[in-house]
Amino acid sequence: MSLDVVNINDWRDFNSAAPQRQDDGRHTGLTVDEIKARLLGNLRGLLSYLYPAGVFRHGKFLVGDVRGRKGESLTVEITGSKAGMWHDFATGEGGDVLALWAAATGRNTQSDFPSLLDDVRQWLGEPGTESVAVETERTAPLDELGPVTAKWDYLDSEGGLLACVYRYDPPGGKQFRPWDVACRKMKAPDPRPLYNQPAMKSVSDVVLVEGEKSADALICQGICATTAMNGAKAPVEKTDWSPLRGKRLLIWPDKDAAGWQYAEAAAEAALGAGVVSVAILMPPMDKPEKWDAADAVDEGMDVEAFIANAPRQSIASPHANSQAFSLKQLLGDRSPMPDDIIAPRVLTPSGLLVFGGAPKVGKSDFLLCWLVHMAAGISFLSFTPPRPLRVFYLQAEIQYHYLRERIQQISLPPEVIKQAYENLVITPQLKLILNEAGVEAVGALIRKHFPDGLDIIVIDPIRNVFDGGEAGPSENDNNAMLFFLRDRVEKLRDAVDPDAGIILVHHTRKLSKKQVDEDPFQALSGAGSLRGYYSSGMILFRPDEAQSERRLITELRNGPALAAKIVDKESGRWIEIDPSSDRLVRQEYGDKLDAERLRKRDVILQVLFEEALAGRVYTSTQFAERFENSAGLGGRSTIAERISVLTTKGYIKYFRNPDEHDLPPLSRTRYGYLCVEGMQLGEAEDVVDEDTGEVTQAIHPLLPTHYKCRQSGAVLEVESPHIWVYHDDEVDHE
């Protein structure tokens, strides 16, 4: 831009033409002479407004050029008869105070002079010549919102003016309007600059807040702060984040949902611009809605200490793992290894463990006991935590009342329970899909309970919360499974604590002996990509369905192989059994198992007998469902197995004539109602002989009509319903 040296005399026509007051008394604006006098009366304020990077020195104002860059080429006289006159020694441009305004705002001194005067009048708080007219062609006059109540300048790193943001406070609420210096229009620049760039240039740590007011509040405390234009409403894709390259960024969001959402979006954008690290500060829980950095300063908070010590969520770069190391670097790095979350290498920082097992094998019971011990910081079956761990258990199967019942039935040492009280948080049957909204909801729930981060996130089971994105809802699809792991599970971890370990609970198909010997992890349900993704795997299965012992096999990617464990529950507690011992060596343990089988037999027979007295009878399936986890009988599959053994041995038979006893008809069973020796329907009733008056008891016996053949397993008709023969000669191993 080239300006001739001009002065007010060149614009005398505008001064004489400007009306002073209409007949009705309405003021139409200041004359040119009055405008110039007002500007010269506040010359220092005007120069600071136009050129924030300039300096006052020895009665002059110095700045780099008319664009406002740092330097001393442009000089403005601020005292004496030449006050307001300026000259740029680099370009030869110069003029009076109005010409300086025109140069600073990029206006043509001839064609744009009327609008220039209106801008100056507005800055002076005076109406323009058009703003008070009864009829006006303007649809959006500059002062339609009233006077400007605040103004913020956006400078480049060298101090050049890029944009201004004006605040207005009309009756309807505050409003902000940006001014693009390059385009000379009331609009936001494209791209939008960050605030306070000159200060950001020389520091390593920057705090990003919402709005210039909060940024200024921190700047006054000696903290380098910035904001994106429009705060939480700023479109991150239209903001130039490059000034943050190489910086450590801390985002201080307003305490509301919009603030947190913006913080996450800004963090992702900043990572893409090359920041070294980024974290989101978590506002205190006791602060009101919309609490921000400016409020903290107003409250007298030690914001520097708060920034240093407040809990925060670290955001991992999507390219954090895009590194490569030479053999020399790897051999030369002798730094200590990170502590295992669960030793030995079962779960490592940022690791993923898949814990699998067939339905009803005892996964949930085993997992609960394990997690309680980890939350207490106590070893469990030689799995050792370095300290009490903070565990969030996203459980999607069991409703609240049945969850608490199960936990209360678990036999745990009091010292374990006490130490784990606050460290283990469990959800009751969380009914959601882990899609984008689900990740946000679960992340918020985790942050609520563990604002300082956590050690383990458990998801049980995968299929109840699975989301495969565009690949579909099938966990058998490799693309869907990879999407779930990368874009859902990993995103959830990154949102709460990137170093946390994850345990995913998953179902397996029933394992054959050959599969156990060759590769038991091929039994994991769903896509094979799951196995290729995890850092460790664990499978719990029962080698012999007739026995209660389980085998626990562990596969590690980050450590040496672990020997398989034989585990079982004894007196309500999980124990490890020495696999080298046999039945004779473990006679005492075997005797306990035998006693437990006899106890379960007696309990089942007694319950069937007593329920019949109360008028209730059951099929095998109905009984297993009704008495699951009752009277120490175990789960449905365990009860069904015991009933199968007892029918083979002759302790239980069937009756298929419910109509003769006024009972509900049979449906969907190939056996019949269960029947035991001496069973009767309802209590005995007193019957009085009308002739003799003698009182006798009438009973309603339930006699079997069918039994299971112990050789073939076929269901055959009973020849002698009153005769019961028991076969205890067969070896009975559960």
C-alpha positions in Angstrom: 0.0 0.0 0.0 1.3 3.5 -0.9 0.1 6.6 0.9 0.9 10.2 -0.1 1.8 12.6 2.7 -1.6 14.0 3.6 -3.1 16.2 6.2 -6.5 17.5 7.3 -6.6 20.3 4.8 -7.0 17.7 2.0 -10.3 16.7 3.7 -11.6 20.2 4.4 -14.6 19.6 2.1 -15.7 16.7 4.3 -15.5 18.9 7.4 -17.6 21.7 5.9 -20.2 19.3 4.5 -20.7 17.5 7.8 -24.0 18.6 9.3 -23.9 19.5 13.0 -27.5 19.2 14.2 -30.8 18.6 12.5 -33.9 20.7 13.1 -35.4 18.1 15.4 -32.3 18.3 17.6 -30.8 14.9 16.7 -27.0 14.9 16.7 -25.5 13.7 13.5 -21.8 13.3 14.5 -18.5 15.2 15.0 -16.9 17.3 12.4 -13.5 16.4 11.0 -11.8 19.1 13.1 -13.6 17.8 16.2 -12.6 14.2 15.4 -9.0 15.2 15.0 -9.0 17.2 18.2 -10.5 14.3 20.1 -7.9 11.9 18.7 -5.0 14.1 19.6 -6.4 14.5 23.1 -6.1 10.8 23.6 -3.1 10.2 21.3 -1.3 7.6 23.5 -4.5 5.5 23.9 -5.1 5.7 20.1 -1.5 4.6 19.3 -1.7 1.7 21.8 -5.0 0.7 20.3 -3.8 0.8 16.7 -0.3 -0.7 17.3 0.0 -2.8 20.5 3.5 -3.8 19.5 4.8 -0.2 19.4 6.8 1.6 22.1 6.9 5.1 23.5 10.4 6.5 23.7 11.8 10.1 24.2 8.5 11.8 23.2 7.9 9.7 20.2 6.0 6.5 19.4 7.9 3.9 17.4 6.6 0.8 15.5 7.9 -1.3 12.6 5.4 -0.3 9.9 1.8 0.7 9.3 0.8 -3.0 9.8 2.0 -2.8 13.4 5.0 -5.1 13.3 7.8 -4.7 15.9 10.5 -2.2 14.9 11.3 1.5 14.8 10.9 2.5 11.2 7.6 4.3 11.7 7.7 7.3 14.0 4.8 9.3 15.4 5.2 12.6 17.2 3.2 12.7 20.4 4.0 16.2 21.8 4.2 19.7 20.5 2.6 21.3 17.5 3.4 18.2 15.3 1.6 15.8 17.6 -0.1 13.1 15.6 2.2 13.6 12.5 3.9 10.4 11.5 6.5 9.2 9.0 7.7 5.8 7.9 11.4 6.1 7.0 11.3 2.7 5.2 8.6 3.6 2.7 8.5 7.4 2.8 4.8 7.4 3.8 3.4 9.8 6.3 0.6 12.2 7.3 -1.5 13.3 10.2 -3.5 11.3 12.7 -6.4 10.5 10.4 -4.0 9.3 7.7 -2.4 7.1 10.3 -5.8 5.5 11.1 -6.4 5.0 7.4 -3.0 3.4 6.9 -3.4 1.1 10.0 -6.8 -0.1 8.8 -5.9 -0.3 5.1 -8.4 2.2 3.8 -8.2 4.3 0.7 -8.0 8.0 1.9 -10.3 9.1 -0.9 -13.1 6.5 -1.6 -13.2 5.1 2.0 -13.0 8.4 3.9 -16.7 8.6 4.9 -16.6 5.1 6.4 -13.2 5.9 8.0 -14.8 8.8 9.8 -17.7 6.6 11.0 -15.1 4.1 12.4 -13.3 6.8 14.2 -16.5 8.3 15.6 -17.5 4.8 16.8 -14.1 4.4 18.6 -14.7 7.7 20.2 -18.2 6.6 21.3 -20.0 9.0 19.1 -22.7 8.2 16.5 -21.8 8.3 12.8 -23.5 10.4 10.2 -25.6 7.4 9.0 -26.3 5.7 12.3 -28.9 8.2 13.5 -30.8 8.9 10.2 -34.4 8.0 10.2 -34.1 6.2 6.8 -30.8 4.4 6.2 -29.6 2.0 3.6 -27.5 0.1 6.1 -29.0 -3.2 7.2 -26.4 -3.8 10.0 -24.9 -0.5 11.2 -21.7 -1.0 13.1 -23.1 0.4 16.4 -26.4 -1.6 16.3 -25.3 -3.5 19.4 -24.5 -0.4 21.3 -21.0 0.7 22.5 -18.0 -1.6 22.5 -17.4 -2.8 26.0 -14.1 -4.6 25.4 -11.6 -5.2 22.6 -8.8 -7.8 22.1 -6.1 -7.7 19.5 -4.8 -10.8 17.8 -1.2 -10.4 16.8 1.2 -12.6 14.9 4.4 -13.8 16.6 6.2 -10.7 15.5 3.5 -8.4 16.9 1.7 -7.6 13.7 -2.0 -7.0 14.0 -4.0 -9.9 12.4 -7.5 -9.3 13.8 -9.5 -7.7 16.6 -12.4 -9.0 18.6 -15.0 -6.6 19.9 -17.4 -7.3 22.8 -20.8 -5.8 23.1 -23.3 -6.1 25.9 -26.8 -5.4 24.4 -29.9 -6.3 26.4 -30.1 -9.7 24.9 -26.7 -10.8 26.3 -23.1 -10.4 25.3 -22.0 -10.7 21.7 -18.6 -10.8 20.0 -17.6 -9.5 16.6 -14.3 -10.1 14.9 -12.5 -7.7 12.5 -10.2 -9.2 9.9 -7.4 -6.7 9.4 -6.2 -8.1 6.1 -9.6 -8.1 4.5 -10.8 -4.9 6.3 -14.1 -6.6 7.0 -16.1 -7.4 10.2 -15.5 -11.2 10.0 -13.2 -13.8 11.4 -9.9 -14.3 9.5 -9.4 -17.6 7.7 -7.6 -19.3 9.3 -8.4 -17.9 12.7 -5.3 -16.9 14.7 -4.6 -17.9 18.3 -4.4 -15.1 21.0 -1.2 -13.9 22.6 1.2 -15.2 20.0 4.1 -12.9 20.7 4.3 -14.3 24.3 3.9 -17.9 23.1 6.9 -17.6 20.8 9.5 -17.8 23.6 7.9 -20.3 26.1 7.6 -24.1 26.2 4.3 -24.4 28.2 1.1 -22.8 27.2 -2.4 -22.9 28.8 -5.4 -22.9 26.4 -8.5 -21.4 27.9 -12.0 -20.4 26.6 -12.1 -16.7 25.8 -9.9 -13.7 25.9 -11.1 -12.7 29.4 -9.8 -16.0 30.9 -6.6 -15.7 28.9 -6.0 -12.2 30.1 -6.7 -13.2 33.7 -4.0 -15.9 33.6 -1.6 -13.6 31.7 -1.9 -11.0 34.5 -0.7 -13.8 36.8 2.4 -14.4 34.8 1.1 -17.5 33.0 1.4 -17.8 29.2 -2.2 -18.3 28.1 -4.0 -18.3 24.8 -7.4 -18.9 23.4 -9.0 -19.7 20.0 -11.2 -17.0 18.6 -14.8 -17.6 19.8 -13.7 -20.0 22.6 -15.7 -23.2 22.9 -17.7 -22.2 19.8 -14.5 -22.0 17.7 -14.4 -24.5 14.8 -11.1 -26.3 15.4 -10.7 -27.0 11.7 -10.7 -23.2 11.0 -8.1 -22.3 13.6 -4.4 -22.1 12.9 -2.8 -24.2 15.7 0.7 -24.0 14.2 2.0 -21.5 16.9 1.7 -24.4 19.4 4.2 -26.6 17.5 6.8 -27.9 19.9 4.9 -26.7 23.0 3.5 -28.5 26.0 -0.2 -27.6 26.0 -2.5 -27.7 29.0 -6.2 -27.1 28.2 -8.3 -25.4 31.0 -11.9 -25.9 29.9 -15.0 -24.2 31.3 -16.8 -26.5 33.7 -19.6 -27.7 31.4 -20.2 -30.3 28.8 -19.5 -27.9 25.9 -16.2 -27.0 27.5 -15.0 -30.6 27.8 -16.1 -31.4 24.3 -14.2 -28.5 22.9 -11.2 -29.4 25.0 -11.1 -32.8 23.5 -11.5 -31.5 19.9 -8.8 -28.8 20.5 -6.5 -31.5 22.0 -6.8 -33.6 18.9 -6.2 -30.5 16.6 -3.2 -29.4 18.7 -1.7 -32.9 18.4 -2.1 -32.7 14.7 -0.2 -29.4 14.7 2.8 -31.0 16.4 2.6 -30.2 20.1 5.0 -32.1 22.3 2.2 -33.1 24.8 -1.3 -32.1 25.6 -3.5 -32.7 28.7 -6.9 -31.5 29.8 -7.2 -30.0 33.3 -10.2 -31.3 35.3 -12.1 -28.5 37.0 -12.8 -29.1 40.7 -16.0 -31.0 41.4 -17.2 -28.5 43.9 -17.2 -25.5 41.5 -20.4 -24.3 39.8 -21.4 -24.8 36.2 -19.4 -22.7 33.7 -16.6 -22.0 36.2 -13.5 -20.9 34.3 -9.9 -19.6 34.7 -11.2 -16.0 35.1 -13.4 -17.1 38.0 -10.4 -18.8 39.6 -8.4 -15.6 39.5 -11.3 -13.6 40.9 -11.6 -16.1 43.8 -8.0 -15.5 44.7 -7.0 -19.0 43.8 -3.3 -19.8 43.5 -3.7 -20.6 39.8 -0.1 -21.4 39.3 -0.2 -24.1 42.0 -3.6 -25.3 40.7 -2.2 -25.7 37.2 0.8 -27.6 38.5 -1.1 -30.0 40.8 -4.7 -30.3 39.6 -5.8 -33.7 38.1 -5.7 -33.9 34.4 -6.3 -36.2 31.5 -3.3 -36.8 29.3 -4.2 -37.1 25.6 -2.0 -39.4 23.6 -0.9 -38.5 20.1 -2.2 -40.7 17.4 1.3 -40.8 16.1 2.9 -41.4 19.5 4.0 -44.9 18.5 5.3 -43.9 15.1 8.9 -44.2 16.1 11.9 -46.3 15.1 15.1 -47.1 17.0 18.4 -48.3 15.9 20.0 -51.4 17.3 22.5 -49.1 19.1 19.7 -47.3 20.8 18.0 -50.4 21.9 21.1 -52.1 23.2 22.2 -48.9 25.0 19.0 -48.2 26.8 19.5 -49.6 30.3 16.7 -47.6 32.0 14.4 -49.5 34.4 11.5 -51.3 32.9 8.0 -49.9 33.8 6.2 -51.7 36.7 3.7 -54.3 35.7 0.1 -53.5 36.5 -0.3 -57.2 37.3 2.9 -59.2 37.5 4.5 -61.2 36.0 3.7 -59.3 32.8 0.1 -60.4 32.9 -1.1 -56.8 32.4 1.4 -54.1 31.5 0.9 -50.3 31.2 -1.3 -49.6 28.2 -1.7 -53.4 27.8 -4.7 -55.4 26.8 -5.7 -58.7 28.4 -8.4 -60.8 26.9 -9.9 -63.1 29.6 -12.0 -65.9 28.0 -14.0 -68.9 29.1 -17.1 -70.9 28.2 -20.5 -69.9 29.7 -20.9 -71.0 33.3 -17.3 -72.0 33.8 -17.0 -69.4 36.6 -15.4 -66.5 34.8 -17.3 -63.8 36.6 -16.7 -65.3 40.0 -13.0 -65.8 39.3 -12.7 -62.3 37.9 -14.4 -60.6 40.8 -12.2 -62.4 43.3 -9.1 -61.5 41.3 -10.1 -57.8 40.9 -10.9 -57.4 44.6 -7.4 -58.7 45.5 -5.8 -56.4 42.9 -7.8 -53.4 44.3 -6.5 -54.3 47.7 -2.9 -54.6 46.5 -2.8 -58.3 47.5 -1.5 -61.2 45.4 -4.1 -63.7 44.0 -2.9 -67.1 42.7 0.6 -65.6 42.3 -0.7 -62.7 40.3 0.8 -59.7 42.0 0.0 -55.9 41.9 2.7 -53.4 42.8 0.2 -51.5 45.1 -3.6 -51.2 45.5 -4.9 -50.7 42.0 -7.8 -48.5 41.0 -10.2 -50.6 39.0 -13.3 -49.7 37.0 -15.4 -52.8 36.1 -17.9 -52.1 33.3 -20.2 -55.0 33.8 -23.0 -55.6 31.3 -24.7 -58.8 32.3 -25.9 -58.8 35.9 -28.5 -56.5 37.4 -27.8 -54.6 40.6 -29.5 -56.8 43.2 -28.1 -60.0 41.8 -24.7 -58.4 41.5 -24.6 -57.4 45.1 -25.9 -60.9 46.1 -23.1 -62.5 44.2 -20.5 -60.2 45.7 -21.8 -60.8 49.2 -21.6 -64.6 48.6 -17.9 -64.4 47.7 -15.7 -65.5 50.6 -12.9 -63.0 51.0 -10.6 -62.1 53.9 -11.8 -59.0 55.8 -8.4 -57.3 55.3 -8.8 -57.7 51.5 -12.3 -56.3 51.4 -11.4 -53.3 53.6 -8.4 -52.3 51.5 -10.4 -52.6 48.2 -13.5 -50.7 49.4 -12.9 -47.5 47.4 -10.6 -48.9 44.7 -13.0 -51.2 42.9 -16.0 -49.6 41.2 -18.6 -51.9 39.4 -21.5 -51.0 37.2 -24.7 -53.0 37.4 -25.7 -54.3 33.9 -24.8 -51.1 32.0 -27.2 -51.2 29.1 -25.4 -49.4 26.3 -23.4 -49.9 23.1 -19.8 -48.7 23.2 -20.3 -46.4 20.3 -19.1 -42.8 20.2 -21.8 -41.7 22.7 -21.2 -44.8 24.8 -17.5 -44.0 25.0 -18.3 -40.5 26.1 -20.8 -41.7 28.8 -18.5 -44.4 30.2 -15.5 -42.0 30.1 -17.5 -39.4 32.1 -18.5 -42.1 34.6 -14.9 -43.2 35.1 -13.7 -39.6 35.5 -16.4 -39.1 38.2 -15.1 -42.0 40.3 -11.4 -41.7 39.4 -10.7 -38.1 38.6 -6.9 -38.7 39.1 -6.8 -41.6 36.6 -7.0 -45.3 37.2 -5.0 -48.5 36.6 -7.5 -51.0 35.1 -10.6 -50.8 32.9 -12.6 -54.1 32.7 -15.3 -54.7 30.0 -17.5 -57.7 30.7 -18.4 -59.1 28.2 -17.4 -57.7 24.8 -20.5 -58.9 22.9 -22.9 -56.9 25.1 -21.3 -53.6 24.3 -19.8 -54.3 20.8 -19.9 -51.7 18.1 -18.1 -52.4 14.8 -18.8 -49.1 13.2 -19.5 -49.2 9.4 -18.2 -52.7 9.3 -21.3 -53.8 11.1 -22.3 -55.3 14.5 -20.8 -58.7 14.0 -17.9 -59.6 16.3 -17.0 -62.3 13.8 -15.8 -59.7 11.2 -12.2 -58.8 11.5 -12.7 -55.2 10.4 -15.5 -54.8 12.8 -13.4 -56.2 15.7 -10.4 -54.0 14.8 -12.7 -50.9 14.7 -14.1 -51.8 18.1 -10.6 -52.3 19.6 -9.0 -49.2 18.1 -11.8 -46.7 17.8 -13.8 -47.7 20.9 -11.7 -49.5 23.5 -8.5 -47.6 22.9 -10.4 -44.3 22.6 -12.0 -44.9 26.0 -8.6 -45.6 27.5 -7.1 -42.5 26.0 -10.0 -40.4 27.3 -9.4 -41.4 30.9 -5.8 -42.6 31.3 -3.5 -43.7 28.4 -1.4 -45.8 30.8 -4.3 -47.9 32.1 -4.5 -51.6 31.4 -7.6 -53.1 29.9 -9.2 -56.5 30.6 -11.8 -57.6 28.0 -14.0 -60.6 29.0 -15.0 -62.8 26.2 -16.7 -66.1 25.6 -15.0 -69.2 24.2 -16.4 -72.2 22.4 -16.2 -75.5 24.2 -12.6 -76.8 24.1 -11.7 -80.2 22.9 -8.8 -82.1 24.2 -7.0 -81.8 20.9 -7.6 -78.0 20.9 -6.3 -77.7 24.4 -3.1 -79.5 23.4 -2.6 -77.6 20.2 -3.8 -74.0 20.8 -6.6 -73.3 23.3 -6.8 -69.6 22.3 -8.3 -70.5 18.9 -11.5 -71.2 20.9 -12.0 -67.4 21.5 -15.3 -66.5 19.9 -15.4 -63.9 17.1 -12.8 -62.6 14.8 -9.2 -63.8 14.8 -8.0 -60.2 14.8 -8.8 -60.1 18.6 -6.0 -62.5 19.3 -3.6 -60.6 17.1 -4.3 -57.4 19.0 -4.0 -58.2 22.6 -0.8 -58.1 24.7 -1.9 -61.1 26.9 -4.6 -63.7 26.9 -6.1 -65.9 29.6 -8.5 -68.8 29.3 -10.4 -70.5 32.1 -11.9 -73.9 31.3 -12.9 -77.2 32.8 -10.9 -80.1 31.3 -13.3 -82.7 32.7 -17.0 -81.7 32.9 -17.4 -84.3 35.6 -14.9 -82.5 37.9 -14.9 -79.1 39.4 -11.3 -78.3 38.8 -10.5 -75.6 36.2 -7.4 -75.0 34.2 -6.1 -71.5 33.7 -3.8 -70.9 30.7 -2.0 -67.7 30.1 -0.4 -66.4 26.9 2.0 -63.4 27.1 3.3 -61.2 24.3 5.5 -59.1 26.6 7.1 -61.8 28.7 8.1 -65.5 29.0 5.5 -68.2 29.0 3.7 -68.9 32.2 2.9 -72.4 33.3 -0.8 -73.4 33.3 -2.5 -73.4 36.7 -5.0 -75.9 38.1 -7.5 -73.9 40.2 -10.7 -74.6 42.1 -12.9 -73.2 44.9 -12.4 -74.5 48.4 -14.6 -73.2 51.2 -15.7 -70.4 48.9 -12.1 -69.3 48.0 -10.1 -69.9 44.8 -7.0 -72.0 45.4 -4.2 -73.3 43.2 -3.7 -77.0 43.1 -0.3 -78.5 42.5 -0.6 -80.1 39.1 2.2 -82.6 39.8 0.2 -84.3 42.6 -2.3 -87.1 41.9 -5.5 -88.2 43.5 -3.8 -90.3 46.1 -1.4 -87.6 47.2 -4.4 -85.2 47.5 -6.5 -87.7 49.4 -7.7 -85.0 51.8 -8.7 -82.7 49.1 -10.4 -85.6 47.2 -12.3 -86.5 50.4 -13.5 -82.9 50.6 -14.8 -83.1 47.0 -16.5 -86.4 47.7 -18.2 -84.9 50.8 -19.3 -81.9 48.7 -20.9 -84.1 46.1 -22.8 -86.0 48.7 -23.9 -82.7 50.3 -25.2 -81.5 47.0 -27.0 -84.8 46.4 -28.7 -84.6 49.7 -29.6 -81.0 49.3 -31.2 -81.6 45.9 -33.2 -84.6 47.0 -34.4 -82.7 50.2 -35.3 -79.6 48.2 -37.3 -81.6 45.7 -39.1 -83.4 48.5 -39.9 -80.2 50.5 -41.0 -78.3 47.4 -43.5 -81.0 46.5 -44.9 -80.8 50.0 -45.5 -77.1 49.2 -47.3 -78.0 46.0 -44.4 -77.2 43.6 -42.7 -79.6 41.2 -40.0 -79.0 38.6 -38.4 -80.2 35.4 -34.6 -80.5 35.5 -34.3 -77.1 33.7 -36.8 -75.4 35.9 -35.1 -76.6 39.1 -31.6 -75.5 37.9 -32.9 -72.0 37.0 -34.9 -71.7 40.3 -32.1 -72.7 42.6 -29.1 -71.3 40.8 -26.5 -70.1 43.4 -28.8 -71.2 46.2 -28.0 -73.5 49.1 -24.4 -73.8 47.8 -25.6 -75.7 44.7 -23.7 -73.5 42.2 -24.8 -72.3 38.8 -27.4 -73.8 36.5 -25.0 -75.9 34.6 -23.6 -77.4 37.8 -27.0 -78.2 39.1 -28.1 -79.7 35.8 -24.9 -81.9 35.8 -25.7 -83.2 39.4 -29.3 -84.0 38.5 -28.0 -85.9 35.4 -25.8 -88.0 37.7 -28.5 -88.5 40.2 -31.0 -89.7 37.6 -28.4 -92.1 36.2 -27.8 -93.5 39.7 -31.5 -93.9 40.4 -31.9 -91.2 43.1 -34.2 -89.2 40.8 -36.8 -90.4 38.4 -39.6 -88.8 36.4 -43.4 -88.7 36.3 -45.3 -87.7 33.2 -48.9 -87.7 34.4 -49.3 -84.2 35.8 -53.0 -84.2 34.8 -53.7 -86.9 37.4 -52.4 -84.6 40.1 -53.9 -81.3 38.9 -50.5 -80.0 37.9 -49.5 -77.8 34.9 -49.0 -79.8 31.7 -45.5 -80.6 30.6 -44.0 -78.6 27.8 -40.6 -78.6 26.0 -39.1 -81.5 28.0 -38.4 -85.1 26.9 -38.1 -86.3 30.5 -40.9 -85.1 32.8 -41.2 -83.7 36.3 -38.5 -84.8 38.8 -39.5 -87.3 41.4 -37.7 -88.7 44.5 -38.5 -91.6 46.8 -41.3 -90.9 49.2 -42.3 -87.7 47.4 -45.9 -86.5 48.0 -47.9 -83.5 46.7 -48.9 -81.2 49.5 -49.0 -81.9 53.2 -51.0 -84.8 54.5 -54.6 -84.0 55.3 -56.7 -85.2 58.2 -59.7 -87.3 57.1 -62.6 -88.1 59.6 -64.6 -91.3 59.1 -68.2 -90.2 59.3 -69.3 -93.6 60.9 -66.5 -94.1 63.4 -65.2 -90.6 63.9 -61.7 -92.0 63.4 -59.1 -89.5 62.1 -56.6 -90.7 59.5 -54.2 -88.8 57.3 -54.6 -88.7 53.5 -51.5 -88.2 51.4 -51.1 -87.7 47.7 -48.0 -89.7 46.7 -46.1 -88.7 43.5 -44.9 -91.9 42.0 -42.5 -92.1 39.0 -43.6 -93.2 35.6 -40.2 -93.2 33.9 -36.5 -93.5 34.7 -33.2 -93.1 33.0 -31.4 -96.2 31.9 -27.9 -96.1 33.4 -26.4 -98.1 30.5 -28.0 -96.4 27.5 -29.3 -93.1 29.0 -32.7 -93.7 27.4 -35.8 -92.8 29.3 -37.9 -96.0 30.0 -41.2 -96.7 31.7 -41.1 -97.7 35.3 -42.4 -101.3 36.0 -42.5 -101.0 39.8 -43.1 -97.4 40.9 -42.7 -98.2 44.6 -39.3 -99.9 44.2 -36.1 -97.6 44.3 -32.7 -99.0 43.5 -29.6 -96.9 43.9 -26.4 -97.4 42.0 -23.4 -96.0 44.0 -20.9 -98.4 42.6 -19.9 -96.1 39.7 -17.2 -93.6 40.3 -18.8 -90.2 40.7 -16.5 -87.3 39.8 -18.0 -83.9 39.2 
